[in-house]
Amino acid sequence: MDADVQRVFNQARSAGMTNVSDGAYAVAMNPHTGAILAISGLHQDDKTHTITNDSLGVLNRSFAMGSIVKPAMVLGALQDGVITVNNNTQADTAIYLKNTPVKKSDYGINTFSSLNATKALEVSSNTYMMHLAMKEGNADYVPNSHLIMNKDIFTKMRGYFNQFGLGQKTGVDLPGEITGQEGPTTMDGLFQVGSALDLSYGNFDTYTLIQAIQYVSTLANNGYRMKPYIVKSISQTLSNGSQGPVLDTTTPTVLSKIKNNQAQLNLVKQGMWQVVHGTSGYATGTALQSLNPGVAGKTGTAQTFTPDPTNPNGKPIEAITQSFIGYAPAKNPQVAVAVVVPNLGKMSSYAYDIAKLMFQDYYSLYNVPKEKNYNAKAANPG
């Protein structure tokens, strides 16, 4: 997998996209056991552009990863009862806060009159997620006038995300794991209600990639948060240097079970299938549509700011952090992947390109058979 990450990052460098990027990171895991199948990281020095190996960056670096949080946001709203499996359509209207740029989806304003949960995941609607946050926070909202929400909204949303491992340590058996960073809920004593909207679509708190792989594995295996691990067994070394008897074997560990029922999980998994295989021109993951067996996933894009390496005291440079989470085969997941490429020059497909190579490598290495009569457009919640 190192070669896949290096190859795609070199393509990004050749295209002039990585001037302020600090690397690329990827990890693959068995969603049913927590066994880490592959791990890779490249770190680029933003001044010298020297690249070094940084596999531990998947657990000791955190990033605002954007829309990969949206499946968890929908599942949290289902737990909260503000939507249900059979009643989840909302108006797709932008949010107008006083003295603030309009809060909208990347595809613009008035593209859709309304969206249900699966379509909102397919087209990666920010506005759908913001309206969920407003419902969870019992919002009092008047466009261009005011937005008031319960002050426990951050705690509530983060609590739902925590169920999947987002924002907390996974327990992986490697040193230096961090939790990521929570954005401030107040500034100058004022409650940052607009930031709660940003949190709902992944543009506020930061997460590690090991958290992202635990999260998508929880979706893939229908709700069990597994402890990731590297070491499969420990053997005794004999006096002649050969391997002796096995002293200890890692047992897969279920850390918790999320509170959603199967119907709710299936709703979100259908949305993740449509991310890759949806019929809308705004579906965000169609770069992986050619894979057989089919993949389910969620793309992510976050607007980020990074110091100018040529002028550290100057204005930060705006960049794009791109991410992807997914699992395959969608009907019977065997592998989950998570990828992040931080601080790119503009919108691109590099994270998806890495993920596609990872799935292809897995299919080849484990001789995963193609699905007969494969129909990429067919409904497939797994």
N, C-alpha and C positions, 0 to 999 in steps of 0.2 A: 504493500500500500504506500510505502514511502515514495516509490517511483511514481505512482499516480499523482500524489500531492505535489511532488517536485515538478513533474511534467506540466501540470495545469498552471502552477504558480509561475513557471518559466514563460508560459504562453501569456499570462497576464503581464509579466514584466516586459515582454517583447511588444505588447500593445500599449505600453506606457501607463498602465493602470495601477502600478504599485509604488509610486513615488513616496507615499507616506504610509503604505501598508506595512504592518508589523508581522506579516506571515500568513500561514494557513495551517489549519488543524483539522484532524479527522479521527474518528474512532468507530469501531464496529463491535457489536456485542450480541451474544445469544440472549434473546429477550426472555427466555424461559428459565435460564440458570444464572444469568449475570456474568458469565464467563466473557472476558474481554478477548475478542478474536483478533483484533488488530488495533494499533494505536500509532499515530504519526503526528508530528508537528514540525513546522519550519518557522524559525524566527528571523525576521529581517531587521537589521539595524537601520533605523530611518535616516541616519546621517551617511554611513558608509555603504549602505545597501548590501552589506555582507550577510550571507545566509548561514545560520547554524541550526543544528538538530535541536529540537525542543519538544520532545514527546511529552514531557511532564507539563507542558503548557496546557494540555487538555484539562488539567485539574488545578493548576496554580495560576491561571490567568482567567479573567472573566470579561465578558463582552455583553453589550446591549445587542440582542440577537433579533429583535423585531418580531415578525408575525408567527414564528414557531410557537409562541405562547398561546395562540388563538384556540387550538383544541382544548387546552386546559381552561381557558376563559369560558368557553361554551359549556364544558362539563361543570365548572363551578356555578354558572348561572342555572344549570339544570338542578344541581344540588340545592341551590338557594330557592328554587321554585319560581323564579321570575320568567322562565320559559319552561315548556314541557316538550316531550317528544312529539306530541301531536299539535302543539300550538307554539310555534317559534318564529313566526314571520313578523318582521318589523319594517317600518319605513326606513329607507336608506337615505336619511337626511343628514347633511353636514351640521356641525355644531358651531354656533356663533357666540363666542364669549366676548365680553366688552374689552376693548383695547388689546385684543389678541388676534393673531392671524387665524383665519378659518381653519377648523379641524375637520379634515375630510379624508377620504380614501385616495390612494395613489391614482386610481382610474378617473378621479374627478368628481364633480358634483352633478346630480340629476342623471347619472348614467342608468341607475335602476330606481324604480319607484319604491320597491320593497324587495326584501331578501329573506329566505328562510335560512336556518342554521347551516345546512349543507352547502347551499349556494354561497353563503357568506364566507365559508372556508375555501371553497373553490376559487373565488375571485379575490380572496384575502381582503375583505371589507374592514377597514378601520372603524368606519362609522357604526357598523353593526355591533362591534365590541364595545365602543364607547357608550352606545345606548344600553347595552347590558350592564355596564358599570353604573350608569345613572339609575337604572332600575334597582340594582342591588343596594345603591346608596340612598334610595327614596328621594330622588332629586326633585328639587324645585327649580325649574329652568324656564327662563324667558329669553329668547334669542336677543343678543346684543344688549342685554340688561343684566341678568344675573344667573348664576348656577350655584345652588346650595345643595350639599350632600351630607349625609351622616358622617361624622368624623372617624367612624370605624371602617370606612370603605377600604382604606389601604390594608388594614389588618385582615379584613374579610377576604379580599382578593388574594393577598399573599398567602393566607391560610389555605385557600384552594390550590394555589400553585405549589405550596409546600408538600401537599399530598403526593405529588408526582416527583418530588425531590428538587424542584426548582427553588433556589434560594437557601438550600441547606446542604451540608456535607453528605456525600453518598456512602462513606465508609469504605471506599476502595482501598485495597492493600498496597498503596503507594504513598510516599512521604510528600508533605507539603500541600495537601488539599486545602482549598479556601472555600468560603461560602459565596463569594461574590459581594456586590454592593447594593444596598437599598438606597434609592434616591430620597431626598429630604421631603417630609410631608408638610413642613412649615418653612416659611422664609420671612425673616423680620417679624416673627410672631403671627404671621397670617397663614391660614390653612391653604395649601396648594391644591385646590380642587381640580384645576386643569391638569395637574400632574397625575391625578388618579385616572383620567382619561388616557394619558400617555401610557400608563402602566398596563391598561387593558389590552393594548395591541403591541406590547413588547418594546417600547421605546423609552424606558425609564430605568428599571432595575437591571443589573448585570448578572449573568449566570456563567458557570463554567461549562465546557463541552461535556465533561463527565456527568454533570447534572442533566444535560440535554439528552445524552444517550440513555440514562436511567429513565427519564421522562417518556421518551418515545417507546422504550421497551415496555413500560407500564401500559401504554396504549395498546401495543401489539399483543400483549399476553392477557388482555382483558382485565387489567386493574391491579396487578400484583407488582409492588415496587421491590425489585430485586437488588440485593447488594452486589455491586460490581466487584470482580476479582481478577487478578492476574495469575496468581500462583494456584495451580491445579493440585499439586501434591509436593511433599517434601520427602526425599529419600535419604537414607544413610549413605555416606561415602566410606567404602571399605579401605583397608590399609594399602591395597594395591592401586587405589584411585578409581576403581570401578564402582558402579552404582549398586548399592545394597538394598535392603528391604525398605518399603515405603513406610515412613514414620507417621505421616499425617496426610489426609486428603481433604480438600476443600469441599464442603457440603453447600449446595445452593441455599441461600438465606432469603426468605421473604421478610422484608422489613415492615411492610404494612400493606393493607388493602384499601384502595380508594373507595369512596362511599357511593359511587354511581352504580346503577344497575346495568344489566346487559343491554337493554333497549337504548339507554342513553349512550352507552359506549358505541353501539352499532351506528347510531345517528352520526356521531363524530367520525367514526371510521369510514362511513360512507362519504362524508365531506372530504376526508383525506384522500380517498380514492379519486374523487372528482378533481382534487387539486392537480393530479397527474393526468387523469383521463377524462376530464370534463369537456363538455361541448361548447362552453362559452369561450369567446375569443379572449376573455380576460383571465382564464384559468392560468395559474402561475407556475405550474410544474410540468408542463407538457414536454419539456426537454427529455424527460424520462419515460415518455409514453411508449417508446418502441421496445422497452424491456419485456421479455417474456420468460418466466412468469411476471405478472404485473406487480407494480410497486404502489404502495400508498404512502403519502408523505405530506409535509407542510414546508413551504418556503418561508424565508424570513429576510426582511430588509430593514435596516435601521439607519437613520441619519445620525452620524457621529461627528465629533469634532476632535481633532488631534493637533498638538502643538506643531507649529511650523518649524521643521528641523533647521532651517536656515536663519530663523529669527524666533527663538523660544519665547521672547517677551512680546512678540507681535500678536496679531490676530490669529486665532486658531483656524486651521484649514478644515472645511467641511468635507466629509467623506461618506462612503457607503459601506456598511458592514453587512455582508451577505451570509446567510446560513441556510441549512437544510436539515430536516429530520425525516426519517422514513423507515419503512420495514417491508420485507418481502419473504416469500410470496405473500401477497395480501390475504389470500384465503387461509393460509397456514404458515404464519410467520416463522422463519428460521433465523433471520438476521435482522438487526436494527443498525442503522448508521446515523451519525451526526457529523456535520461539517460546518466550519465557520471560516470565512476569509475576511478579516477585518480591514477597514479603512482603505477601500478601493476608490479609484478616481471617479467612477460613475456606475450606474446600473449595468449588470453583466450577468453571465451565467456560470461563472467559475466554480462556485460552490456546488451547483447542480452537476457540472461536468465531473467533478471529483466524485460525487455520490454515484453517478452513473457508472464510472469505472469501478468503484468499489462493489457495486451489485454484480457487475459483469465478472469481476474476479471471483466473487463468492460462488456464482453459478458455475463457473468453470472449475474451480478448485474442488467443489463438493458435488459436481456432476448433477446439479439440479435440473430435472427434466423440464422441457417446455410444456406449457399447457396445450392440450389438444383443442382444436377449434377455438383458439384464443380470440377473444373479442375485447379489445381495449376500451370500448365504449360501454360495456355491460356493467350494470350495478354490481358492486362487490364490496360489501362492508367487512368481509373477513369472518 
